[in-house]
Amino acid sequence: MIMRRFIFSFFLLVGFYLTAAASAETAGMRSEAMTQDSIYTPEDSVKSSENRDFIDIDSIGDAQECSLPTADSTKECNKEMVVTEDTTAFSKYDRRVYRYRRLWNFLIPTQFIMQYAGNMGVMSIGVGWDYGHHRQFETNLLFGYLPKFRSRDAKMTMTLKQNFIPWRLRLTDKCHIEPLSCGIYFNTVFGQEFWGKQPKRYPDKYYPMLSTKVRINVFVGQRISYAVPHNRRKFIKSISAFYEISTCDIYVRAMAQDSSIKLWDIIGLSLGLKMQML
């Protein structure tokens, strides 16, 4: 039953991502057309002042005087937006729609991730978002499959992961490496056997500051990426292979309480693939 749910979640995520990618392309074309035809920014007013009917004085600088041709060739100075008679006035509704679409475009996932191990299940799949000035931040949402082993049933996990990539080194025109990737992620297991608050069957403060429902993990790792040539791109912009070395809060606590537990006993290795879609 759990395996079927995992397979269903996999195809659901793939379908969601393909639909989102198509919607992103359509929304991007609409937004671009709307920007050119409806929304006018200060930067555009400076770059295309010869082809437009109005100029934003503030975008040029703190000019003290301005000269505009009029019927009687007089000079008028105004530090606000100057609009001629032929300019079409755009309503607040148009600008709100543009901001609304831009916000939803930001929520479209840009990555598809598959990861093996890492305290989040034997295999995990999910989507991610990259952002920042240099795309150095990533947020991933993953769902994993955990076989039953000695338990009664198999289980599913959910992981919220935050990555940070400080820099990238280019090897070739199509290949680069990320010498360091690090971050933190929170993992939970779906099932009644796990609890967030200590059950009443245990004495008070028997397990202080311990929850079996949510695990806090930290990791470091490295990546290597290959950019798909433009003339061969269909769904994938680039693909990355990575490894991570991680541990969780309960392992660190065990090592702190028991001197016989070494560092090698509390860390684990995970492998994965990341496909950049947008």
C-alpha positions in Angstrom: 0.0 0.0 0.0 2.8 2.4 0.9 4.7 1.5 -2.2 1.7 2.3 -4.4 1.3 5.7 -2.6 5.0 6.4 -3.2 4.7 5.6 -6.9 1.5 7.7 -7.1 3.3 10.6 -5.4 6.2 10.3 -7.9 4.0 10.6 -11.0 1.9 13.3 -9.3 5.0 15.4 -8.7 6.3 14.8 -12.3 2.9 15.8 -13.7 2.7 18.8 -11.5 6.1 19.9 -12.5 5.6 19.5 -16.3 2.3 21.4 -16.0 4.0 24.1 -13.9 6.8 24.5 -16.4 4.3 24.9 -19.3 2.3 27.4 -17.3 5.5 29.3 -16.5 6.4 29.6 -20.1 2.9 30.8 -21.0 2.8 33.2 -18.0 6.2 34.5 -18.9 5.2 35.3 -22.5 2.0 37.0 -21.2 3.9 39.0 -18.6 6.5 40.1 -21.2 3.7 41.2 -23.6 1.9 43.0 -20.7 5.1 44.7 -19.7 5.8 46.0 -23.2 2.2 47.0 -23.9 0.8 48.0 -20.5 3.3 48.4 -17.7 6.0 51.0 -18.0 9.0 51.0 -15.6 11.4 53.9 -14.9 14.2 52.0 -16.5 12.2 51.6 -19.7 11.3 55.2 -19.8 15.0 56.2 -20.0 16.0 53.5 -22.5 13.1 54.0 -24.9 12.3 57.7 -24.4 12.6 58.3 -28.1 9.8 55.8 -28.9 7.5 56.5 -25.9 5.3 59.3 -25.0 6.4 60.0 -21.5 9.6 60.2 -19.4 10.1 59.5 -15.8 12.3 62.4 -14.5 13.1 60.6 -11.2 14.6 57.7 -13.0 17.2 60.0 -14.7 18.4 61.6 -11.5 17.9 64.6 -9.4 17.7 67.0 -12.3 16.9 70.6 -11.3 15.7 71.7 -14.7 14.1 70.0 -17.7 13.1 71.2 -21.1 10.1 69.9 -22.9 8.8 71.3 -26.2 5.3 72.8 -26.1 3.1 74.7 -28.5 4.6 78.0 -27.5 8.1 76.6 -26.9 8.0 77.4 -23.2 10.0 75.5 -20.5 8.3 73.6 -17.8 10.0 71.9 -14.9 8.4 68.9 -13.1 10.1 66.2 -11.1 7.0 63.9 -11.4 6.1 61.8 -14.4 5.4 64.0 -17.5 2.7 62.6 -19.8 1.7 64.0 -23.2 -1.8 64.0 -24.6 -1.3 60.8 -26.6 -0.3 58.7 -23.6 -2.6 55.9 -22.5 -3.2 56.0 -18.7 -2.9 52.5 -17.2 -5.1 51.7 -14.2 -4.1 50.3 -10.8 -5.9 47.1 -11.8 -3.4 46.5 -14.6 -0.4 47.0 -12.3 -2.0 44.7 -9.7 -2.5 41.9 -12.2 1.1 42.2 -13.2 2.3 41.9 -9.6 -0.2 39.1 -9.0 1.2 37.0 -11.9 4.8 37.8 -11.0 4.1 36.4 -7.5 2.6 33.2 -8.7 5.5 32.7 -11.2 7.8 32.9 -8.3 6.0 29.9 -6.7 6.5 27.6 -9.7 9.2 25.0 -8.9 12.5 25.3 -10.8 14.1 21.9 -9.8 13.3 18.2 -9.6 15.3 16.2 -7.1 15.9 12.5 -6.4 18.0 11.6 -3.4 19.1 8.2 -1.9 19.4 7.9 1.9 20.2 10.8 4.1 17.9 10.1 7.0 14.8 10.8 4.9 14.0 7.3 3.4 15.6 4.9 1.1 14.6 7.0 -1.9 13.1 10.5 -1.9 11.8 12.7 -4.7 10.5 16.2 -4.8 10.7 19.7 -6.2 12.8 22.7 -5.4 13.2 26.5 -5.8 16.4 28.4 -6.3 16.7 32.1 -5.7 19.1 34.8 -4.7 21.3 37.2 -6.7 23.6 34.3 -7.8 21.0 31.5 -7.3 22.9 30.5 -4.1 19.9 29.6 -2.1 17.6 26.6 -2.6 14.5 25.3 -0.9 13.4 21.7 -1.5 10.3 19.7 -0.6 10.8 16.0 -0.7 8.7 12.9 -0.1 10.5 9.6 0.8 9.8 5.9 1.0 10.9 4.0 4.2 10.6 0.1 3.9 9.1 -1.6 6.9 12.3 -3.6 7.9 11.3 -4.9 11.3 8.3 -2.7 11.8 4.8 -3.7 10.8 4.3 -1.4 7.8 6.3 0.7 5.4 6.2 4.4 5.9 6.4 7.7 4.0 8.5 10.7 5.0 8.4 14.4 4.3 11.5 16.7 4.3 11.8 20.4 4.1 15.4 21.3 3.1 17.3 24.5 2.8 20.6 24.6 0.9 23.3 27.2 0.5 25.9 27.2 -2.2 28.5 29.9 -1.6 30.4 29.7 -4.9 30.8 27.8 -8.2 33.9 27.0 -10.2 33.6 26.6 -14.0 35.5 23.7 -15.5 34.3 24.0 -19.1 31.7 25.9 -21.0 29.1 23.3 -20.1 30.4 21.9 -16.8 31.0 23.4 -13.4 31.5 22.2 -9.8 30.2 23.5 -6.5 33.0 22.7 -4.0 30.8 23.3 -1.0 27.1 22.9 -0.4 25.7 23.0 3.1 22.4 23.4 4.8 19.8 22.1 7.2 16.6 20.1 6.8 13.7 19.0 8.9 12.3 15.5 8.4 9.1 13.8 9.7 7.7 10.3 9.4 4.0 9.7 8.8 2.7 7.2 11.4 1.1 6.9 14.8 4.3 5.4 16.3 6.0 8.8 16.3 5.1 11.7 18.6 6.0 15.4 18.9 5.2 15.6 22.6 6.1 13.0 25.2 3.2 10.7 25.8 1.6 10.4 29.3 2.8 6.8 29.6 6.3 8.1 30.4 7.2 9.8 33.6 7.4 13.6 33.5 10.5 14.8 31.7 11.6 11.2 31.0 12.7 12.3 27.5 13.4 16.0 27.9 13.7 18.0 24.6 13.2 15.0 22.5 10.7 14.4 19.7 10.4 11.3 17.6 8.2 13.0 15.1 10.6 15.6 13.7 14.4 15.2 13.1 16.7 18.1 12.5 19.6 17.3 10.2 22.6 19.2 9.0 24.8 18.4 6.0 27.8 19.3 3.8 28.5 18.1 0.4 29.7 18.8 -3.2 28.1 18.9 -6.7 29.1 18.7 -10.3 26.7 20.0 -13.0 26.4 19.7 -16.7 24.5 22.3 -18.8 22.4 20.9 -21.6 23.1 22.7 -24.9 20.4 25.1 -26.0 19.5 23.3 -29.2 19.0 20.0 -27.3 16.9 21.3 -24.3 13.4 20.0 -23.9 12.6 19.7 -20.3 16.0 20.0 -18.5 18.2 23.0 -18.5 21.0 21.3 -16.5 21.6 18.2 -14.4 23.7 17.9 -11.3 25.0 14.9 -9.4 25.8 15.4 -5.7 26.7 13.7 -2.5 26.1 14.8 1.1 27.4 13.8 4.5 24.8 14.4 7.2 23.8 13.8 10.8 20.8 14.5 12.9 20.1 15.9 16.4 19.4 12.6 18.1 22.8 11.2 16.9 24.7 14.2 18.2 22.9 13.9 21.5 23.8 10.3 21.8 27.5 11.0 21.1 27.5 13.8 23.7 26.0 11.4 26.3 28.1 8.3 25.4 31.8 8.7 25.0 32.1 5.4 23.2 30.2 6.7 20.2 32.6 8.2 17.6 32.0 10.8 14.9 32.0 8.1 12.2 29.1 6.4 14.0 26.7 9.3 13.6 27.3 10.5 10.1 25.8 9.1 6.9 26.3 9.4 3.2 23.6 10.2 0.6 23.6 10.5 -3.2 21.3 12.4 -5.5 20.5 14.0 -8.8 19.1 17.5 -9.3 17.5 18.5 -12.6 17.2 22.2 -13.2 14.1 22.9 -15.2 13.8 26.7 -15.3 
